[in-house]
Amino acid sequence: MSETFLRITTDGPAEADHPPADRLIAGSPQFTTWNLEERDGLYCGTWRSTPGKWKIRYDEWEYCRILDGHSIIAEDGGEAFEVRAGDSFVLRPGFSGTWEVIETTTKEYVIRL
């Protein structure tokens, strides 16, 4: 196994989670995360969520690429962004709003603290 090449995959162990109760708005979304890298304030991997809606607040910088599904990310007091397979975007520190999964959504992510 290479020490300097990391393939992004969902073949390994995954973590199951859900939004905290105080952030849940609708549904019962379930998260599955394959966090493949965690070092020096950097995280990357794949995340999947079933339908639902919850409040989000970003203190970190995150790059996302949607692999499948359909979600709506709405900024508090601002615009709502529909994201689907092939869409890439960055959520910057200070972003606050909601994430609504319309169809089970899978994304690859890179987070920098």
N, C-alpha and C positions, 0 to 999 in steps of 0.2 A: 504494500500500500504506500502510495506516495505521501510524503510529508508536505509537499508544496502544491499539489493538485487536488481539488475537492469537487467531486461531481454532485450536483444538486439532485436529490432523489427522495422518494418517499418509501423506499424499501426497508428502512431501518425502524427502530423503535420510535413511537410517537407519544406525545403527552396529550391528555384530554383535559379540557377546561371549559369554562363558560363565563359570560360576563358576571361581575359581581351584582348581587340583588339590587343594590342602590343605583346601579347604572342601567338596569334592564328596563326597556320601554314596552316591548311587545315580543310575543313568541317565547320560545325556549331554545335559543341558539346554542349549539354545541360546537366547540372548537377542537380541532386536531392540529397539533403543531409538530413538525419535524425540524427541530432546531439543530442544524448541522455544524455551526461554528459559533463559538463563544469565547472571545479573547480580546483583551485590550479595549473593552467598550464597544466591540463590534459583534453583531449577531446576524446570522443569515440562515435561511432555510425555506420551508414551505409551510403555509398555514391554510386551513380549510374551515369554513363555517357553514352550518345549516341555517335556514331562514330564521330571521328575527331582527330586532332593532334594539340598539343600546347607545348610551352616551359614550363619547370618546374624548380624550384630552391627551395631546402629545407633548411630552417634555423632551423627547428625543427626535432625531431626524430619521425618517424612514423612506426608502425607495421600495416601490411595489410594482410588480408586473402581474396582471390578472391572467391566469391560465384558463379558467373556465368559470361559468356562472354569471350572475348579474347582481350588482350591489349599487346602492345610492349612498354617497357620502355627502352629508350636508354640513356646511359651516354655520356655526351660531351667527345669526344676523346676516348671513350672506348667501352665497350660491350653493345649489345642490349639484353634485357631479355624479352622473351615471357612469359606471365602469363595467366593462365586459372583457371577454377574452381578447388578449392582444394589447389592452390599454396598459400604459406605464405612467406612474406619477410619483411625486414626492410629497410627503406630509412633513412640514417643518415644525420645529418646536413652537408651541403656542397655539397650534391648530386645536380647535375645540368645536364639537358638534355632535353629530350622530352618524352611526354606520348602520345601514339597513341592508340585510341580505335578502334579496327577492328570490333568487335561485341559488342553491348551494354554490358558494364561491371559493375558489382556490387561488392563492397568490404565492409567488416567490417574493421574499423580502430580504432587504439588507437594512439593519438598524445600526445607527451610530449614536452612542450616548454622549 
